[in-house]
Amino acid sequence: MDDKTKEHAVRFNEIADEYDEDPRPEYLECLNVVVGCADPDSSDMVLDIGTGTGAVALKLAKKAKYVYGRDISEGMLEKAKEKASEQGVDNVEFGVGSFNKPDVDSVDIIVSNFALHHLTDEEKKNTINGFSELGAQKIVLGDLMFFKKPDMENPFHKPEVDDPAYVGELVLAFTQAGYSVTNLVKIHNEIGVLVGKKTPDH
Ligand SMILES: C[S@@+](CC[C@H](N)C(=O)[O-])C[C@H]1O[C@@H](n2cnc3c(N)ncnc32)[C@H](O)[C@@H]1O
């Protein structure tokens, strides 16, 4: 793990216990749109990368065959495992994995909510290319992303730790990795959900 990734892991370990308290409405809306767009069926293997305390993974496990939740923060993963056990969800596995090493063989659907913005734009592009190598037919990315220049007097994102991309950069990355963008939902000028489906013959 590089130093920047370790810093994020430490930061999320420290806030893991309180992470699920008082979620912002824009975050909840984004999460619900991600879950709705992922819409797995009972044969789908799903990867939730940057799973955190498993908010998305646990919802998708109700419909999917199996869900892998991957994260770099052991503290967040501990909370996710506790929640899975409390909710009696047994078709989900939470474990350490990063965007560049998710530690899964192949999956049908990849989702990520509020996590990819921790990477640089170059790293985001490489990550999205890697999704294609995992065989994903659908990608659902909910995240901080700029629809226009952010208001830096009153930003939604935290410039000291977040590095959102412009929507156009993400659309380009999806397209170059062989995914057609089939939906784009704007939740806030700094938050959106992008859905990509594997382009035939790519
Ligand atoms: C804001 S939380 C979102 C968690 C969850 N997806 C949700 O919707 O509640 C961001 C998560 O991304 C994880 N993360 C940050 N960088 C990562 C990386 N390079 N690979 C995997 N996970 C990462 C953090 O540890 C943290 O749990």
The ligand as a MOL file (V3000), in Angstrom:
LIG
                    3D

  0  0  0     0  0            999 V3000
M  V30 BEGIN CTAB
M  V30 COUNTS 27 29 0 0 0
M  V30 BEGIN ATOM
M  V30 1 C -16.5640 7.5790 2.3320 0
M  V30 2 S -16.2340 5.8680 2.5940 0 CHG=1
M  V30 3 C -17.5570 5.0950 1.6550 0
M  V30 4 C -17.8840 3.7240 2.1710 0
M  V30 5 C -19.0890 3.0410 1.5190 0
M  V30 6 N -18.8710 2.7630 0.1250 0
M  V30 7 C -20.3540 3.8260 1.7230 0
M  V30 8 O -21.0330 4.1170 0.7330 0
M  V30 9 O -20.7000 4.1200 2.8740 0 CHG=-1
M  V30 10 C -14.8240 5.5900 1.5620 0
M  V30 11 C -14.1920 4.2190 1.7440 0
M  V30 12 O -13.2220 4.0370 0.7050 0
M  V30 13 C -12.1400 3.3260 1.2390 0
M  V30 14 N -10.9670 3.5270 0.3870 0
M  V30 15 C -10.2020 4.6330 0.2590 0
M  V30 16 N -9.2100 4.4080 -0.6170 0
M  V30 17 C -9.3580 3.1220 -1.0590 0
M  V30 18 C -8.6290 2.2900 -1.9730 0
M  V30 19 N -7.5470 2.7270 -2.6110 0
M  V30 20 N -9.0690 1.0260 -2.1900 0
M  V30 21 C -10.1800 0.5630 -1.5350 0
M  V30 22 N -10.8880 1.2960 -0.6450 0
M  V30 23 C -10.4880 2.5600 -0.4260 0
M  V30 24 C -12.0020 3.8910 2.6560 0
M  V30 25 O -11.2590 3.0600 3.5150 0
M  V30 26 C -13.4580 4.0500 3.0580 0
M  V30 27 O -13.9480 2.9250 3.7410 0
M  V30 END ATOM
M  V30 BEGIN BOND
M  V30 1 1 1 2
M  V30 2 1 2 3
M  V30 3 1 2 10
M  V30 4 1 3 4
M  V30 5 1 4 5
M  V30 6 1 5 6
M  V30 7 1 5 7
M  V30 8 2 7 8
M  V30 9 1 7 9
M  V30 10 1 10 11
M  V30 11 1 11 12
M  V30 12 1 11 26
M  V30 13 1 12 13
M  V30 14 1 13 14
M  V30 15 1 13 24
M  V30 16 1 14 15
M  V30 17 1 14 23
M  V30 18 2 15 16
M  V30 19 1 16 17
M  V30 20 1 17 18
M  V30 21 2 17 23
M  V30 22 1 18 19
M  V30 23 2 18 20
M  V30 24 1 20 21
M  V30 25 2 21 22
M  V30 26 1 22 23
M  V30 27 1 24 25
M  V30 28 1 24 26
M  V30 29 1 26 27
M  V30 END BOND
M  V30 END CTAB
M  END
